[in-house]
Amino acid sequence: MKQWLSLLFIGLISYQAISQDIVVNKLRSETSRTIKKDADTSKWNWKRGGLLSVNMSQGSLSNWAAGGDNFSLSISSYFNFFYFYKKGRHSWDHNFDMNLGYVQTTSLGSRKNDDRLDYLSKYGYKLDTTGKWFISSLFNFRSQLFDGYTFSNNIATLSSSFLSPAYIILSVGFDYKPNSTLSVFMSPVTSRWTIVANNTLSQQGKYGVPPGKKSINEMGMFATVNYNNTIAKNITYKGRLDLFSNYNNKPQNIDLFMTNLFSFKINKYFSATYSLDMIYDDDVRLFGVNKNSPALQTKSQIGLGFLKPLNVKRGISPAKKTAI
C-alpha cells in the first residue's frame, strides 16, 4: 500500500512539474511576441506663433531756443501671426501682419503714420524628393483700416481709406524653398484686383481704377520673396519683396512692394526695431508738383519699446501601433 502511495505521490509531482514547464514556456512565447508598427511616422505637423511689438517716443520743450514742437508723441505697433501646416507632400502657410502708428505734435496736430493689413495664404504640393520645389497657389489681401491724408501747407486731402485701395492677388506658380528661412514664389499667371470702395476716391479715379468704378482686374506676372532669419546674436530680420507686371498696361513698369524689419533684442521683453518699407505702383499718381505722378514711396521707423514673441507651438501626430 505504501508503495502505491509513493508511486502516486511521485506521479503527482511529475505532472505538476510538467504542467509548470508548459505554462512557463507559454509565457515565454507570449512575452517574446513582436509588436508590428505601421510604417510611418508623423501623419501631420504644424507650427504657429507670432510677434507683438509696441514702440513709443515722447518729447516736450519749454523755452527752448533752438525751437521745435512744445510736445510730441509717437506710438507705433506691429502684430504678426503665422500658421504653417505640413502633411506628406502637402504644405499650407498662413501669415498675417498688421501695422498701426500714430503721431501727435503741437504744430501739426494728430495723424497716423502707419496703417497696414496684410494676409498671405499659400498652398504647395511637393514635386521632388529633395523637398525644395513645390507647385503652389497663392492668395494675398492687402489694405488698411483708417482714412489716410496727404498734406500740403498743413491742409489735409483724403488719399486713402478702408478698402481704398485694397489689393487681392490670386496666383498659381512654382515655389522654391531651399531651407526653412527662404521662399521664392514665381508665377506667370496671376490675377490682381485693385479695389476702391470709397465713393469720393472712386469718383476721382484713384489707384488706376476708372472713375466711377469700384474695382479693376489685371493679369500679369508675379513674384514674391520671403526671408526670415536670425542674422546675428539677438538680431532677427524679416523681409518680403513682391513684384508684379501687368501684361496689358506698361508691363515694363513693374509694381514693387517691399517690407524690412530688424529687431535688436535687449532683454526678454524690450528691444529696438528698425523698419523700412518701399512701394512703387505706376497707378498711384498722388505725387509731384501737380499731385498726378507716381513715385517711390518709402517709410522708415526706429523705435525702442516692448517686444513679445508669441508662443510658438508645434504638433506632431503620434505613430500608430497595432498588435498582431
C-alpha positions, 0 to 999 in steps of 0.5 A: 500500500505504501508503495502505491502511495509513493508511486502516486505521490511521485506521479503527482509531482511529475505532472505538476512539474510538467504542467509548470514547464508548459505554462512557463514556456507559454509565457515565454512565447507570449512575452517574446511576441513582436509588436508590428508598427505601421510604417510611418511616422508623423501623419501631420505637423504644424507650427504657429506663433507670432510677434507683438511689438509696441514702440513709443517716443515722447518729447516736450520743450519749454523755452527752448531756443533752438525751437521745435514742437512744445510736445510730441508723441509717437506710438507705433505697433506691429502684430504678426501671426503665422500658421504653417501646416505640413502633411506628406507632400502637402504644405499650407502657410498662413501669415498675417501682419498688421501695422498701426502708428500714430503721431501727435505734435503741437504744430501739426496736430494728430495723424497716423503714420502707419496703417497696414493689413496684410494676409498671405495664404499659400498652398504647395504640393511637393514635386521632388524628393529633395523637398525644395520645389513645390507647385503652389497657389497663392492668395494675398489681401492687402489694405488698411483700416483708417482714412489716410491724408496727404498734406500740403501747407498743413491742409489735409486731402483724403488719399486713402481709406478702408478698402481704398485701395485694397489689393487681392492677388490670386496666383498659381506658380512654382515655389522654391524653398531651399531651407526653412528661412527662404521662399521664392514664389514665381508665377506667370499667371496671376490675377490682381484686383485693385479695389476702391470702395470709397465713393469720393476716391472712386469718383476721382479715379484713384489707384488706376481704377476708372472713375466711377468704378469700384474695382479693376482686374489685371493679369500679369506676372508675379513674384514674391520673396520671403526671408526670415532669419536670425542674422546675428546674436539677438538680431532677427530680420524679416523681409518680403519683396513682391513684384508684379507686371501687368501684361496689358498696361506698361508691363515694363513698369513693374509694381514693387512692394517691399517690407524690412524689419530688424529687431535688436533684442535687449532683454526678454521683453524690450528691444529696438526695431528698425523698419523700412518699407518701399512701394512703387505702383505706376497707378498711384499718381498722388505725387509731384508738383501737380499731385498726378505722378507716381513715385517711390514711396518709402517709410522708415521707423526706429523705435525702442519699446516692448517686444513679445514673441508669441508662443510658438507651438508645434504638433506632431501626430503620434505613430500608430501601433497595432498588435498582431 
